[in-house]
Amino acid sequence: MTSPETASRNDATITTAGSEWWRTAVIYQIYPRSFADATGDGIGDLPGITAHLDDLRDLGVDALWLSPFQRSPQKDAGYDVSDYCDVDPLFGTLADFDEMLAGAHARGIRLIVDLVPNHSSDQHVWFQEALASPAGSDARARYIFRDGKGTSGELPPNNWESVFGGPAWSRITEADGTPGQWYLHIFDSSQPDFDWTNPEVREEFRRVLRFWLDRGVDGFRVDVAHGMIKADGLPDYLPDPEAGSMGGEAADVPYWGQDGVHDIYRDWRLLLEEYDGDRALCAEAWLPTLEKTARWVRPDEMHQAFNFIYLETPWDAAAQRAVIDESIAAFGAVGAPSTWVLSNHDVVRHASRLALTAENPQGAGIGPDSPGLPIPEVGLRRARAATTLMLSLPGSSYLYQGEELGLPEVIDIPGDARQDPTWFRTNGERYGRDGCRVPLPWESDAPAYGFSDTGATWLPQPAEWATLARDVQVADPASTLSLYRTLIALRREHGLGAGSIVWLDGFGDDVVALRNGAVTVLANIGEKPVAVPAGTVLAASGPLADGALPVDTTVWIAAA
């Protein structure tokens, strides 16, 4: 197989089954509006990404995943798309995209782009046509419009609730000014759901896939990949309030995980296979079990699915061992690699989340009045240890921008500065996801810590960002950035992504102990130090103490 460090991404590569790049890759998520701002407007952009490609190469990642940058009114930070085949002017132009893509490929880095097929923006030309067309029209059939209940249609078609809070239905005013039908939006009212039983919708997304594949992208991360198909008849349903906003209940949720989604991905898989270069599909599928998640990555469907059950597993040795075993077994049973992920743009950063002492459902976020707020030092220590464990595991790992700097969740964002629709739709009862989306610090002494030359930022940065900036960490061998660079390089050198694990006994119940190839990995999740076996220490998430492994610390050891 041509090396990803030297191959042009637009050239054909020869692979054998099981050697595809995505099986072992370290993939770095970029949230464009918070990565780097080249124009000074306070919002990150594509030229900002291009300017930092050398930093990403030096980090050692194999691929980038870009959260949405397509044309959008930005009601939900780009996850409300109005034109799937153009770049939003906030982020640049198609020419900027092409330059960024070429720059990434020239550095041996692949590029995955976000695709949002469950819903569009209400400013999409199709939805505007639907509003201007009568009930029963072809234009409305692209979305899920229904007549209301009640004597005059004044009640919504069912009792579904929006992920962002409030009802999942909004009633329109017809062209003649009279109250009209209702449309479904599982997310914000500005994000109407497509009707994926409509062949026109399916053909449109084939066109969208080809548009980006023809430009040379290496794959797609598919937003809400467990959505799109709704249960016949749209039956009433109320979620478990403790289950998290994206749905994790064991019960059958009529708008999540319906069997019909699999036909869509089988069609997309065939389309991607027309292209050279191992193009990949990754599912954002929030499902209650690993066995159900693995259905998204059967051999004729998607290539990867995010392992959210791993992400949500508590910092507990028995729980960690169990989820690693179950993940490898479930994904391996369908011939897919497990993925591993600890943070993303929708969850509390793991440098804070792992030290929370109260329940925190996915999407709720944390703020000044949240119970069980983390102790920062504990959170960072656990985050470093958890990442050191994660990067030792076989399969593909996803990193979220800023975690390589040890960034915590930003808690003290003023209410009038918050942007997440969750904050507004719940009247401040849920803080939402702004705390993990604060713009990155690049330079400790620069305006906006190097994010923007003007000092403008779309969300306020905390003062502590100065101590966490990349330029402070890059030359410090003890920094979190140096730890990530070391781990990624060693992971590649020792082939851990393509390896297999053997559990090791003799270290006690509070230690996750395994061997992957020639590397022994110990993660101490107990309350007292443990002895480190003989061998060369390759890396450790924190300093060892007189040959012992402290609590909340992970070490990699080469056999003596």
KOLVEXVO-249592 format. One line per 2 residues: their letters; for each residue x negated, y negated, z negated of C-alpha. Coordinates in Angstrom, 2 decimals. Layout:
<sites>
a = X Y Z; ...;
</sites>
This chain:
<sites>
mt = 0.00 0.00 0.00; -1.29 -3.44 0.84;
sp = -2.28 -5.26 -2.33; 0.21 -7.94 -3.44;
et = -2.79 -10.14 -4.17; -3.74 -10.22 -0.48;
as = -0.68 -9.32 1.55; 1.30 -11.88 3.49;
rn = 4.90 -11.58 2.36; 6.13 -12.02 5.92;
da = 4.14 -9.00 7.16; 5.30 -5.42 6.99;
ti = 3.76 -3.39 4.18; 3.61 0.36 3.99;
tt = 4.82 1.91 0.76; 5.59 5.36 -0.48;
ag = 8.63 6.15 -2.56; 7.91 5.10 -6.13;
se = 5.11 2.67 -5.31; 7.23 -0.38 -4.56;
ww = 6.00 -3.60 -6.16; 9.17 -4.24 -8.13;
rt = 8.78 -1.02 -10.12; 5.87 -2.39 -12.17;
av = 5.94 -6.16 -11.63; 5.66 -8.91 -14.21;
iy = 8.23 -11.44 -13.02; 8.33 -15.02 -14.29;
qi = 11.63 -16.87 -14.42; 11.56 -20.52 -13.42;
yp = 14.48 -22.70 -14.46; 13.74 -25.41 -11.86;
rs = 15.25 -28.44 -13.58; 13.06 -27.83 -16.64;
fa = 9.79 -26.60 -15.12; 8.06 -29.68 -13.63;
da = 9.31 -32.97 -12.19; 7.34 -34.38 -9.23;
tg = 9.68 -37.30 -8.49; 10.01 -38.90 -11.93;
dg = 13.80 -38.66 -12.19; 13.64 -36.43 -15.26;
ig = 14.78 -33.29 -13.45; 12.36 -30.58 -12.34;
dl = 12.12 -29.86 -8.63; 10.57 -27.63 -5.98;
pg = 7.49 -29.84 -5.40; 6.91 -29.66 -9.15;
it = 6.81 -25.87 -8.90; 4.42 -26.03 -5.94;
ah = 2.09 -28.27 -7.92; 1.78 -25.62 -10.65;
ld = 1.41 -22.48 -8.53; -2.24 -22.21 -9.52;
dl = -1.19 -22.14 -13.18; 1.20 -19.29 -12.43;
rd = -1.48 -17.43 -10.51; -3.82 -17.87 -13.47;
lg = -1.16 -16.51 -15.80; -1.27 -13.36 -13.67;
vd = 2.38 -12.82 -12.78; 3.39 -10.80 -9.72;
al = 6.56 -12.65 -8.78; 8.71 -15.66 -9.57;
wl = 12.46 -15.75 -10.01; 14.02 -19.16 -9.41;
sp = 17.29 -20.03 -11.09; 19.68 -21.85 -8.71;
fq = 18.31 -24.70 -6.64; 21.00 -24.65 -3.95;
rs = 23.31 -27.59 -3.29; 25.59 -28.13 -6.27;
pq = 27.49 -30.82 -8.21; 25.52 -29.54 -11.25;
kd = 28.53 -29.06 -13.49; 26.83 -25.88 -14.77;
ag = 23.18 -26.67 -13.99; 23.39 -25.27 -10.48;
yd = 25.43 -22.14 -11.17; 28.27 -23.96 -9.42;
vs = 27.14 -23.75 -5.79; 28.71 -25.90 -3.09;
dy = 26.41 -24.83 -0.25; 24.56 -21.51 -0.51;
cd = 22.24 -22.26 2.43; 20.76 -25.61 1.46;
vd = 18.62 -27.10 -1.30; 20.23 -29.59 -3.64;
pl = 18.64 -33.04 -3.20; 17.86 -33.02 -6.93;
fg = 15.32 -30.30 -6.24; 14.07 -31.32 -2.79;
tl = 14.65 -30.06 0.74; 14.47 -26.84 2.70;
ad = 11.03 -27.99 3.87; 9.99 -28.24 0.19;
fd = 11.30 -24.73 -0.36; 9.36 -23.38 2.60;
em = 6.16 -25.06 1.36; 6.65 -23.60 -2.12;
la = 7.34 -20.13 -0.74; 4.29 -20.24 1.51;
ga = 2.16 -21.45 -1.39; 3.36 -18.63 -3.64;
ha = 2.73 -16.01 -0.96; -0.72 -17.39 -0.27;
rg = -1.52 -16.76 -3.95; -0.18 -13.20 -3.88;
ir = 3.03 -14.13 -5.71; 6.41 -12.96 -4.49;
li = 9.60 -15.01 -4.81; 13.09 -13.96 -5.88;
vd = 15.95 -16.45 -5.63; 19.16 -16.63 -7.58;
lv = 22.43 -15.72 -5.88; 25.77 -16.68 -7.47;
pn = 28.46 -14.59 -5.75; 31.17 -14.37 -8.43;
hs = 32.27 -17.96 -7.97; 31.51 -21.16 -6.13;
sd = 31.74 -24.81 -7.02; 35.14 -26.41 -6.70;
qh = 33.37 -28.77 -4.26; 32.59 -25.91 -1.87;
vw = 34.20 -26.55 1.51; 36.21 -23.35 1.18;
fq = 37.81 -24.39 -2.12; 38.57 -27.84 -0.80;
ea = 40.29 -26.17 2.15; 42.22 -23.98 -0.28;
la = 43.48 -27.01 -2.19; 44.64 -28.60 1.04;
sp = 46.37 -25.42 2.26; 49.70 -23.89 1.20;
ag = 50.21 -20.90 -1.06; 49.67 -17.66 0.83;
sd = 47.28 -19.24 3.34; 44.07 -17.65 4.55;
ar = 42.13 -20.47 2.87; 43.56 -19.63 -0.55;
ar = 42.98 -15.91 0.00; 39.21 -16.48 -0.35;
yi = 39.79 -17.24 -4.05; 42.09 -15.81 -6.73;
fr = 45.20 -17.97 -6.63; 48.37 -16.76 -8.34;
dg = 51.80 -18.12 -9.15; 52.30 -18.98 -12.80;
kg = 54.68 -17.36 -15.24; 57.63 -19.04 -16.93;
ts = 60.74 -20.59 -15.48; 58.81 -22.96 -13.23;
ge = 55.34 -21.38 -13.13; 54.18 -23.52 -16.05;
lp = 52.35 -20.65 -17.78; 49.09 -19.09 -16.54;
pn = 49.27 -15.74 -14.72; 47.67 -13.90 -17.67;
nw = 45.97 -14.58 -21.00; 42.32 -14.36 -19.90;
es = 39.85 -16.68 -21.58; 36.90 -18.44 -19.98;
vf = 33.40 -17.37 -20.97; 32.80 -21.05 -21.76;
gg = 35.87 -21.30 -23.97; 39.50 -22.17 -23.25;
pa = 41.78 -20.60 -20.64; 40.39 -18.91 -17.52;
ws = 43.12 -20.40 -15.32; 43.73 -23.93 -14.09;
ri = 46.80 -25.18 -12.31; 46.46 -27.27 -9.18;
te = 48.57 -30.11 -7.90; 49.83 -29.36 -4.40;
ad = 49.35 -31.73 -1.48; 52.87 -33.10 -1.99;
gt = 52.12 -33.94 -5.64; 54.11 -31.10 -7.22;
pg = 52.63 -28.62 -9.73; 51.33 -25.62 -7.85;
qw = 49.57 -22.31 -8.21; 46.88 -21.39 -10.69;
yl = 43.33 -20.34 -9.82; 41.03 -18.08 -11.81;
hi = 37.69 -19.26 -13.19; 36.01 -16.83 -15.55;
fd = 33.53 -19.62 -16.23; 34.15 -23.39 -16.03;
ss = 37.17 -24.82 -14.24; 34.71 -26.24 -11.69;
qp = 33.72 -22.63 -10.81; 36.62 -20.85 -9.09;
df = 36.20 -17.09 -8.66; 36.00 -15.64 -5.16;
dw = 38.37 -12.83 -4.18; 35.94 -10.07 -3.25;
tn = 38.71 -7.89 -1.83; 38.72 -10.36 1.09;
pe = 36.50 -9.21 4.03; 35.80 -12.84 4.91;
vr = 34.10 -13.36 1.53; 31.96 -10.28 2.03;
ee = 30.86 -11.37 5.49; 29.99 -14.85 4.27;
fr = 27.62 -13.47 1.67; 25.97 -11.23 4.23;
rv = 25.24 -14.43 6.12; 23.84 -16.05 2.97;
lr = 21.56 -13.09 2.26; 20.20 -13.14 5.80;
fw = 19.59 -16.88 5.66; 17.16 -16.54 2.74;
ld = 15.67 -13.23 3.83; 14.89 -14.74 7.22;
rg = 13.00 -17.52 5.42; 10.85 -14.87 3.74;
vd = 12.18 -14.46 0.19; 11.34 -11.19 -1.51;
gf = 14.68 -10.57 -3.15; 17.62 -11.83 -5.15;
rv = 18.60 -11.97 -8.77; 22.38 -11.57 -8.66;
dv = 24.28 -13.68 -11.17; 27.17 -11.98 -12.99;
ah = 26.56 -8.78 -11.03; 29.10 -7.00 -13.24;
gm = 31.83 -9.43 -12.16; 33.28 -10.14 -8.70;
ik = 35.88 -7.33 -8.74; 38.86 -7.69 -11.07;
ad = 41.20 -4.91 -12.21; 44.32 -4.38 -10.12;
gl = 47.23 -6.42 -11.38; 45.02 -8.68 -13.52;
pd = 46.29 -7.20 -16.81; 46.27 -9.23 -20.03;
yl = 43.14 -8.88 -22.14; 41.57 -10.62 -25.14;
pd = 37.88 -10.07 -25.87; 36.32 -9.18 -29.18;
pe = 35.09 -12.54 -30.51; 31.93 -10.87 -31.87;
ag = 30.98 -9.27 -28.56; 29.27 -12.26 -26.91;
sm = 30.44 -14.44 -24.09; 29.29 -12.25 -21.18;
gg = 31.16 -9.18 -22.37; 29.62 -6.29 -24.20;
ea = 32.66 -4.52 -25.56; 33.06 -0.79 -25.32;
ad = 36.64 -1.28 -24.10; 37.34 -1.67 -20.39;
vp = 37.18 -5.39 -19.61; 39.35 -6.09 -16.54;
yw = 36.97 -8.68 -15.09; 33.66 -6.94 -15.90;
gq = 32.12 -3.73 -14.60; 34.87 -2.62 -12.24;
dg = 33.98 0.25 -9.91; 34.54 -1.82 -6.79;
vh = 31.37 -3.86 -7.33; 29.25 -0.88 -6.38;
di = 30.51 -0.88 -2.79; 29.29 -4.47 -2.47;
yr = 25.76 -3.58 -3.58; 25.58 -0.50 -1.37;
dw = 26.32 -2.80 1.55; 23.69 -5.31 0.42;
rl = 21.09 -2.57 -0.08; 21.51 -1.49 3.54;
ll = 21.14 -5.09 4.65; 17.90 -5.57 2.69;
ee = 16.49 -2.35 4.10; 16.61 -3.90 7.55;
yd = 13.76 -6.18 6.40; 10.11 -5.34 5.85;
gd = 8.28 -5.79 2.59; 10.31 -4.08 -0.17;
ra = 12.92 -6.81 -0.69; 14.62 -6.30 -4.05;
lc = 17.95 -6.87 -5.78; 18.10 -7.40 -9.53;
ae = 21.41 -7.29 -11.39; 22.41 -9.60 -14.19;
aw = 24.90 -7.10 -15.56; 26.00 -7.40 -19.18;
lp = 27.36 -3.96 -20.02; 27.95 -2.08 -23.28;
tl = 25.57 0.85 -22.71; 22.33 1.60 -20.90;
ek = 24.01 4.49 -19.10; 26.56 2.10 -17.62;
ta = 23.85 -0.42 -16.73; 21.94 2.30 -14.87;
rw = 24.89 2.72 -12.49; 23.88 -0.60 -10.92;
vr = 20.48 0.83 -9.91; 21.38 4.17 -8.39;
pd = 19.25 4.94 -5.32; 21.64 3.36 -2.83;
em = 22.49 0.25 -4.88; 20.33 -2.37 -6.58;
hq = 16.65 -1.98 -7.40; 16.58 -3.43 -10.91;
af = 18.99 -4.42 -13.65; 18.17 -6.59 -16.63;
nf = 17.90 -4.59 -19.83; 20.01 -6.83 -22.03;
iy = 20.49 -4.10 -24.61; 16.73 -4.18 -25.16;
le = 16.82 -7.98 -25.38; 19.51 -7.79 -28.06;
tp = 17.83 -5.05 -30.12; 16.87 -6.25 -33.61;
wd = 13.26 -6.44 -34.78; 13.40 -3.06 -36.49;
aa = 11.09 -0.13 -35.81; 13.76 2.58 -35.57;
aq = 15.92 0.41 -33.33; 12.96 -0.44 -31.09;
ra = 11.95 3.21 -30.68; 15.53 4.19 -29.89;
vi = 16.13 1.51 -27.26; 12.81 2.21 -25.54;
de = 13.60 5.94 -25.39; 17.16 5.36 -24.20;
si = 16.09 2.80 -21.60; 13.46 5.02 -20.02;
aa = 15.85 7.98 -20.01; 18.86 6.10 -18.61;
fg = 17.03 4.30 -15.80; 14.77 7.25 -15.10;
av = 17.82 9.48 -14.62; 18.71 7.50 -11.48;
ga = 15.13 7.08 -10.28; 14.84 3.43 -11.28;
ps = 12.30 1.68 -13.49; 13.43 0.23 -16.75;
tw = 13.16 -3.52 -17.00; 12.18 -5.30 -20.19;
vl = 13.15 -8.85 -21.09; 13.16 -10.88 -24.31;
sn = 14.25 -14.38 -23.22; 16.06 -16.18 -20.41;
hd = 18.01 -19.37 -19.74; 21.19 -18.01 -21.39;
vv = 19.92 -16.81 -24.77; 18.16 -18.25 -27.80;
rh = 14.40 -18.07 -27.17; 12.94 -15.01 -28.85;
as = 10.42 -17.13 -30.76; 13.47 -18.24 -32.75;
rl = 15.98 -15.45 -32.21; 13.83 -12.72 -33.80;
al = 13.76 -14.69 -37.05; 17.47 -15.54 -37.27;
ta = 19.14 -14.21 -40.40; 22.75 -14.60 -39.26;
en = 24.74 -13.18 -36.36; 24.42 -15.17 -33.15;
pq = 26.61 -13.95 -30.26; 25.12 -14.37 -26.80;
ga = 25.85 -17.83 -25.41; 26.66 -19.41 -28.77;
gi = 23.25 -21.02 -29.21; 21.95 -22.54 -32.42;
gp = 21.98 -26.07 -33.77; 21.46 -28.02 -36.98;
ds = 24.54 -26.55 -38.66; 24.02 -22.93 -37.61;
pg = 23.70 -20.38 -40.43; 20.50 -18.43 -40.93;
lp = 18.15 -20.73 -39.02; 14.69 -19.28 -38.38;
ip = 11.42 -20.03 -40.10; 9.27 -21.14 -37.12;
ev = 6.09 -19.34 -38.23; 7.94 -16.06 -38.67;
gl = 9.68 -16.42 -35.33; 6.47 -17.08 -33.41;
rr = 4.62 -14.22 -35.11; 7.41 -11.80 -34.25;
ar = 7.73 -13.14 -30.71; 4.03 -12.57 -30.03;
aa = 4.27 -9.08 -31.48; 7.41 -8.24 -29.53;
tt = 5.91 -9.43 -26.24; 2.72 -7.46 -26.89;
lm = 4.86 -4.36 -27.37; 7.02 -5.12 -24.33;
ls = 4.12 -5.60 -21.92; 2.73 -2.19 -22.88;
lp = 5.83 -0.39 -21.60; 6.20 1.26 -18.18;
gs = 8.48 -0.48 -15.72; 8.95 -4.14 -14.86;
sy = 8.83 -7.03 -17.33; 10.53 -10.41 -17.03;
ly = 9.15 -13.53 -18.71; 11.05 -16.78 -19.18;
qg = 9.22 -20.04 -18.56; 7.69 -21.47 -21.70;
ee = 7.60 -18.26 -23.68; 3.92 -17.99 -22.72;
lg = 3.49 -21.20 -24.73; 5.37 -19.77 -27.71;
lp = 8.16 -22.32 -27.32; 10.94 -21.98 -29.90;
ev = 14.58 -22.84 -29.38; 15.11 -26.59 -29.69;
id = 17.65 -26.98 -32.46; 17.98 -30.72 -33.06;
ip = 19.46 -31.89 -29.76; 21.89 -34.77 -30.40;
gd = 25.46 -34.05 -29.43; 25.54 -36.92 -26.93;
ar = 22.47 -35.46 -25.17; 23.84 -31.96 -24.74;
qd = 24.71 -30.78 -21.24; 26.00 -27.19 -21.49;
pt = 29.70 -26.78 -20.57; 30.04 -24.45 -23.56;
wf = 29.45 -27.41 -25.91; 32.24 -29.42 -24.33;
rt = 34.77 -26.64 -23.70; 34.54 -25.53 -27.36;
ng = 34.57 -29.09 -28.73; 31.17 -28.54 -30.27;
er = 32.00 -25.26 -31.99; 29.32 -23.51 -29.91;
yg = 26.02 -25.26 -29.25; 25.49 -23.39 -25.99;
rd = 22.26 -22.89 -24.08; 20.60 -26.30 -23.96;
gc = 18.09 -25.34 -26.66; 16.31 -22.84 -24.41;
rv = 16.36 -25.16 -21.38; 14.39 -28.15 -22.66;
pl = 11.71 -29.29 -20.13; 8.27 -27.72 -20.50;
pw = 5.21 -29.42 -22.01; 2.15 -29.42 -19.75;
es = -0.07 -32.16 -21.22; -0.11 -33.17 -24.86;
da = -0.89 -36.88 -24.33; 1.09 -37.54 -21.12;
pa = 4.58 -39.05 -20.74; 7.18 -36.32 -21.23;
yg = 4.21 -34.10 -22.13; 3.32 -33.88 -18.46;
fs = 6.75 -32.75 -17.30; 7.43 -36.11 -15.61;
dt = 5.10 -39.02 -14.90; 7.80 -41.50 -15.89;
ga = 8.58 -39.89 -19.23; 12.13 -39.10 -18.14;
tw = 13.64 -35.74 -19.15; 17.17 -34.49 -18.61;
lp = 17.13 -33.03 -22.14; 15.09 -34.58 -24.97;
qp = 11.81 -32.88 -25.90; 10.86 -32.49 -29.57;
ae = 7.67 -34.02 -30.97; 6.22 -30.55 -31.63;
wa = 5.91 -30.02 -27.85; 2.64 -32.02 -28.04;
tl = 1.00 -29.22 -30.03; 2.35 -26.53 -27.70;
ar = 1.43 -28.14 -24.37; -0.40 -26.01 -21.85;
dv = -3.53 -28.14 -21.82; -3.90 -27.62 -25.59;
qv = -3.53 -23.86 -25.28; -5.47 -23.07 -22.12;
ad = -8.92 -23.20 -23.72; -7.88 -21.75 -27.10;
pa = -8.51 -17.99 -27.20; -6.06 -17.64 -30.09;
st = -3.19 -19.44 -28.31; -0.03 -17.78 -27.15;
ls = -0.92 -18.68 -23.56; -4.27 -16.90 -23.88;
ly = -2.51 -13.88 -25.37; -0.12 -13.66 -22.41;
rt = -2.93 -14.01 -19.87; -4.92 -11.28 -21.62;
li = -1.97 -8.90 -21.90; -0.91 -9.29 -18.27;
al = -4.47 -8.71 -17.04; -4.93 -5.64 -19.24;
rr = -1.54 -4.31 -18.25; -2.62 -4.37 -14.61;
eh = -6.13 -3.05 -15.33; -4.81 -0.02 -17.25;
gl = -1.81 0.64 -14.98; 0.66 0.42 -17.86;
ga = 3.57 -0.57 -15.62; 3.27 2.74 -13.75;
gs = 2.46 4.80 -16.82; 4.47 6.86 -19.25;
iv = 4.63 6.80 -23.01; 3.99 9.39 -25.69;
wl = 5.19 8.66 -29.22; 2.56 8.97 -31.93;
dg = 3.15 10.29 -35.45; 1.38 9.53 -38.67;
fg = 1.85 5.76 -38.91; 5.06 5.63 -40.93;
dd = 8.65 4.80 -40.11; 8.03 1.05 -39.91;
vv = 5.46 1.25 -37.11; 6.28 1.66 -33.44;
al = 3.35 3.82 -32.32; 2.89 5.01 -28.76;
rn = 0.28 5.81 -26.16; 0.55 4.73 -22.52;
ga = -2.28 6.33 -20.58; -5.52 5.56 -22.40;
vt = -4.03 2.70 -24.45; -2.66 3.18 -27.95;
vl = -0.09 0.62 -29.05; 0.93 -0.04 -32.65;
an = 3.62 -2.55 -33.64; 3.93 -3.08 -37.39;
ig = 7.53 -4.02 -38.15; 7.32 -3.14 -41.82;
ek = 6.49 -5.04 -44.98; 2.87 -4.05 -45.59;
pv = -0.32 -3.73 -43.50; -1.22 -0.39 -41.91;
av = -4.60 1.09 -41.03; -5.78 0.73 -37.44;
pa = -7.25 3.91 -35.90; -10.72 4.07 -34.41;
gt = -11.23 2.63 -30.96; -11.83 -0.62 -29.14;
vl = -9.28 -3.35 -29.81; -8.18 -4.59 -26.39;
aa = -5.67 -7.17 -27.59; -3.66 -8.08 -30.66;
sg = -0.76 -10.43 -31.16; -2.44 -11.83 -34.26;
pl = -5.68 -11.41 -36.20; -6.33 -8.09 -37.90;
ad = -7.15 -8.17 -41.60; -10.16 -6.06 -42.63;
ga = -9.32 -3.37 -40.12; -5.63 -3.34 -41.01;
lp = -2.64 -4.34 -38.89; -0.62 -7.08 -40.64;
vd = 3.16 -7.17 -40.63; 4.85 -8.46 -37.46;
tt = 1.72 -7.76 -35.43; 1.06 -5.50 -32.43;
vw = -2.30 -4.18 -31.27; -3.58 -2.39 -28.14;
ia = -6.47 0.02 -28.70; -8.58 1.90 -26.16;
aa = -9.45 5.39 -27.28; -12.91 5.69 -28.80;
</sites>
